[in-house]
Structures are given as structure tokens and as C-alpha cells.
Amino acid sequence: MAVTRELDELACCHGKAAELARADAVRDLERSVYGCDYGGNGGATRSEAERVFGLLELRPGVRLLDVGAGSGWPALYLAQISGCDLVMVDIPLASLRIARERAVTDRLALRCETIAADAAALPFRDASFDAFNHSDVLCCTPDKLGVLQSCRRVARDGARMTFTTIALASDLTAAQRRIAMESGPRFMESEQDYAALLAQAQWSLQERIDLTAAYLSSMRSELDGMKVRTDALVQVFGREEFTRRVERQHAAVAAIDAGFVRRELFVAQAGA
């Protein structure tokens, strides 16, 4: 019950954050660091999105499900450069509304759907998607296996899935773990390795790519960009919230740099 309430609060916070992220100063920061301006970004850069495009072998006729799509990055960009059909799923309605508006602006509305749904209980028929992507979603939910199982149920045999996640490094001391947990997503700790979770959900792990160095570089660049844009960002968030964000960014950079936190890209395939 407590976890459910916390997830509801997180969804509400994410929805409010998506609205604030539409401000010009925030989008300017997003463009400078990540190469996009969708008004809401996990950790995916434009180069990462293009890598995912290749790994998923996206093209016209492929049906892609983006889980935890937020405001539409990188899902809409993937649909734009590949010509695939896209369904975006998330819980915050504010984020999905922004994604839908962007789809219309980018002339993608006829190939895109937005649906409010829990990733662990996807409202689609079995074997209905060819490809899946989720960016830093599993580290924001306690039911990691449930999400992977739900995706597998709606995946056609041979479907490919890519996802990134932020996780604790192995063999941390209690003090190091505490520092790491205070700097990253609420549910980044996993009781099992993602390779084991994929196997349990009947996905075959194809590739596992360490993105930690690129993640650290982006986080440092974002911190520098926040400082350069202090006055404009204070106008958006208020002094107290901006200060909190800068402090959290400092903590995240320090934890990643110390080797306490890592970010990885997984590539998996649904077996026959």
C-alpha cells in the first residue's frame, strides 16, 4: 500500500515536472546537453537514440511500444527517423498530453498513439508488438520483473527490446550504498541482476552495453548548464527548488564518478 501511494506521488511529480520542462530555459538546457527539445528527458542523448534505432532495426511497418514514454523522447524521434508505427505508454496524463501535442506538431499523429497504462499491466492483446524501448524506466519502479513479463506477453516471437537503466554498482559498502541511493532514482536497487530478470521473463539477452562514462559526461554537462542558466531556471522552478535540483545533480555526479552508480543499455529478444 505504501509503495502504491509512493508510485502515485511519483507519477504526479513527473506530470508536474513535464509541464515545467516546457519552459524555454529548460528546453534550451535539454538541447545543449541531450540534443533534443521534447520538454522532458531521462538520460537518453540523440546519439543514444540513434543507436537504439539501429539495434531495434526500426522501419516502416514495425510496431514499436515505448514504455514510460514521458513527453515523447526518444520515442517520437525514433518514429520520425524510422517510419515505424508507435504506441507510447505512461501514467502521468500531463506527460502523455505533451507527447501527443508533439506528435501532431511533427506530423506523426497518424502513426502514433498515447495510452495511460501501468507498464506491468499493459492493456494490449498478446503478441501485438515487434519492438520495445524504455529509457530509465525499470529503475523507477519496484516491479521490474512485472514490466518485463508484461512486455513479453505482448511481444511477437522474435521481437527486439532495448532498455536503459540506472543501477547500483556491485560490492558497495553500506556507506557507499547509502550515498548512491540518495543520488539516483528511488527504485534503482534490484534484488536480481537484469540478466536474470530477463531470463525469468522469457527474454533472451543479446547485448549488454556500459553507458556509464557517457552518462557521467551528460550529467556534468547538465550541471554546468544549470549554473550558466541560473537566473532563467530560478524563474521557472523558484529559488528553493532550483537549489535542490543543483544539489541533487552534484550528488549524482559525485556518486557516478566514484563508481557507485552505473548506467547500462540492454538488448533482448523474445524467443519463439
C-alpha positions in Angstrom: 0.0 0.0 0.0 2.8 2.4 0.9 4.7 1.6 -2.4 1.4 2.1 -4.4 0.9 5.5 -2.8 4.6 6.4 -3.4 4.2 5.5 -7.1 1.1 7.6 -7.4 3.0 10.5 -5.9 5.9 10.0 -8.3 3.5 9.9 -11.2 2.0 13.2 -10.1 5.5 14.7 -9.6 6.6 13.6 -13.1 3.5 15.1 -14.6 4.2 18.5 -12.9 7.9 18.2 -14.0 6.8 17.6 -17.6 4.8 20.9 -17.5 7.8 22.8 -16.1 10.1 21.2 -18.6 8.2 23.0 -21.4 9.8 26.3 -20.4 12.2 27.9 -22.9 15.2 27.8 -20.4 14.7 24.1 -19.7 14.4 23.2 -23.3 17.5 25.2 -24.1 19.4 23.2 -21.5 18.0 20.0 -22.9 19.1 20.9 -26.4 22.6 21.8 -25.3 23.1 18.5 -23.3 21.0 15.9 -25.0 20.5 17.2 -28.5 16.7 17.3 -28.2 13.9 19.6 -27.0 10.9 17.4 -26.1 10.4 19.1 -22.7 11.4 16.1 -20.6 14.4 13.8 -20.8 15.7 10.8 -18.9 19.3 10.2 -19.8 19.0 9.4 -23.5 21.1 11.6 -25.8 20.4 11.9 -29.5 23.4 9.6 -30.3 21.9 7.0 -27.9 18.5 7.3 -29.6 20.1 6.7 -33.0 21.9 3.7 -31.6 18.6 2.3 -30.3 17.1 2.9 -33.8 19.8 0.6 -35.3 19.6 -2.1 -32.6 15.8 -2.4 -32.9 16.0 -2.4 -36.7 13.1 0.0 -36.9 11.5 0.7 -40.3 8.0 1.3 -41.8 5.6 -1.5 -40.8 7.3 -2.2 -37.4 5.0 -1.6 -34.4 7.0 -0.1 -31.6 5.9 0.2 -27.9 7.7 2.8 -25.8 7.1 2.1 -22.1 7.3 5.1 -19.7 7.3 7.4 -22.7 7.0 10.6 -20.8 6.8 13.6 -23.1 7.8 11.6 -26.1 11.6 11.4 -26.1 13.1 9.4 -27.7 10.0 7.5 -28.9 8.8 10.2 -31.3 12.3 10.8 -32.7 12.5 7.0 -33.3 9.2 7.1 -35.2 10.3 10.1 -37.1 13.6 8.7 -38.4 12.3 5.2 -39.0 8.8 5.5 -40.3 7.6 2.9 -37.7 4.2 2.8 -36.0 4.4 3.9 -32.4 2.4 3.4 -29.2 3.5 5.4 -26.1 2.5 4.2 -22.7 2.9 6.1 -19.4 0.9 7.0 -16.3 1.1 10.8 -16.0 -1.6 12.3 -18.2 0.3 15.6 -18.4 3.3 13.9 -20.0 1.2 12.0 -22.5 -0.7 15.1 -23.5 2.6 16.9 -24.2 3.8 13.8 -26.2 0.6 13.8 -28.2 0.9 17.5 -29.0 4.5 17.0 -30.2 3.3 14.1 -32.4 0.8 16.5 -34.1 3.5 19.2 -34.5 5.9 16.7 -36.0 3.1 15.3 -38.3 3.3 11.9 -36.7 -0.2 11.7 -35.3 -1.5 9.2 -37.8 1.3 6.7 -36.8 1.3 7.4 -33.0 -1.0 6.5 -30.1 -0.7 7.5 -26.5 -2.3 5.3 -23.8 -2.3 5.8 -20.0 -1.4 2.4 -18.5 0.7 0.6 -15.9 3.7 -0.9 -17.6 3.3 -4.1 -15.6 -0.3 -4.5 -16.8 -0.2 -3.5 -20.5 -3.7 -3.3 -22.0 -2.9 -4.9 -25.3 -3.6 -8.3 -26.8 -0.9 -11.0 -26.8 1.8 -10.9 -29.5 0.9 -7.4 -30.8 4.3 -5.6 -31.0 7.5 -6.0 -33.0 9.8 -3.8 -30.9 10.1 -2.3 -27.4 12.0 0.5 -25.8 12.1 2.0 -22.3 14.6 4.6 -21.2 15.5 4.5 -17.4 12.1 3.2 -16.5 12.9 0.0 -14.6 15.0 2.0 -12.1 11.8 4.0 -11.3 9.5 1.0 -10.5 9.8 -1.8 -7.9 8.0 -4.3 -10.1 10.8 -4.8 -12.6 10.0 -8.4 -13.4 6.3 -7.5 -13.9 7.2 -4.9 -16.5 9.5 -7.3 -18.4 6.8 -10.1 -18.3 4.1 -7.7 -19.4 6.3 -6.7 -22.4 7.0 -10.3 -23.2 3.3 -11.2 -23.3 2.5 -8.5 -25.9 5.7 -9.2 -27.9 5.6 -11.2 -31.1 8.2 -14.1 -31.2 11.5 -12.6 -32.4 10.6 -9.1 -31.2 13.5 -7.0 -30.0 13.7 -4.8 -26.9 16.1 -2.2 -25.8 16.1 -0.5 -22.4 18.5 1.6 -20.3 18.6 1.6 -16.6 20.5 3.3 -13.7 21.7 0.8 -11.1 23.9 0.4 -8.1 27.4 -0.9 -8.7 28.2 -4.3 -7.1 30.0 -4.9 -3.9 29.3 -1.5 -2.3 29.8 -0.9 1.4 26.8 0.2 3.5 28.1 3.8 3.4 28.7 3.7 -0.4 25.2 2.2 -1.0 23.6 5.0 1.1 25.4 7.7 -0.9 24.4 6.0 -4.2 20.7 5.6 -3.1 20.5 9.3 -2.1 21.7 10.4 -5.5 19.6 8.3 -8.0 16.1 7.1 -8.8 14.0 5.8 -6.0 13.9 2.2 -7.1 17.3 1.7 -8.8 18.3 -1.1 -6.5 17.3 -4.5 -7.9 17.3 -7.8 -5.9 18.4 -9.6 -9.0 20.6 -8.8 -11.9 18.8 -7.7 -15.0 20.2 -10.6 -17.0 18.4 -13.0 -14.5 15.2 -10.9 -14.7 15.2 -11.1 -18.5 15.6 -14.9 -18.4 12.7 -15.2 -15.9 10.5 -13.1 -18.2 11.5 -15.3 -21.2 13.6 -12.7 -23.0 17.0 -13.7 -24.4 19.8 -11.2 -23.6 21.6 -10.3 -26.8 23.9 -7.5 -25.6 24.7 -5.5 -22.5 26.5 -2.1 -23.0 28.0 0.0 -20.3 26.9 3.7 -20.8 28.3 5.0 -17.5 31.1 7.1 -19.0 28.6 8.8 -21.4 26.1 9.2 -18.6 28.7 10.9 -16.3 29.6 13.3 -19.1 26.0 14.2 -19.7 25.3 14.8 -16.0 28.4 17.0 -15.7 27.3 19.0 -18.8 23.8 19.4 -17.4 25.2 20.6 -14.1 27.4 23.2 -15.8 24.4 24.2 -18.0 22.2 24.7 -14.9 24.8 27.0 -13.4 25.1 29.1 -16.6 21.3 29.4 -16.7 20.7 30.0 -13.0 18.6 33.2 -13.4 16.4 31.8 -16.1 15.9 28.5 -14.3 15.1 30.1 -11.0 12.3 31.9 -12.8 10.9 28.5 -13.8 11.4 26.5 -10.7 11.8 29.1 -7.9 15.0 29.6 -5.9 14.4 26.7 -3.4 13.5 24.1 -6.0 16.4 25.1 -8.3 18.8 24.9 -5.4 17.5 21.4 -4.5 18.0 20.3 -8.1 21.6 21.6 -8.3 22.4 19.9 -5.0 20.9 16.6 -6.3 22.8 16.9 -9.6 26.1 17.4 -7.6 25.3 14.3 -5.6 24.5 12.3 -8.7 27.7 13.3 -10.4 29.8 12.5 -7.3 28.2 9.1 -7.0 28.7 8.1 -10.6 32.3 9.5 -10.6 33.1 7.4 -7.5 31.9 4.3 -9.3 28.8 3.7 -7.0 26.2 4.1 -9.8 26.3 2.8 -13.4 24.0 3.1 -16.4 23.6 0.3 -18.9 21.8 -0.5 -22.2 20.3 -3.9 -22.6 19.3 -5.5 -25.9 17.0 -8.6 -25.7 14.9 -10.7 -28.0 11.7 -12.6 -27.4 12.3 -16.3 -28.0 10.0 -18.5 -30.1 
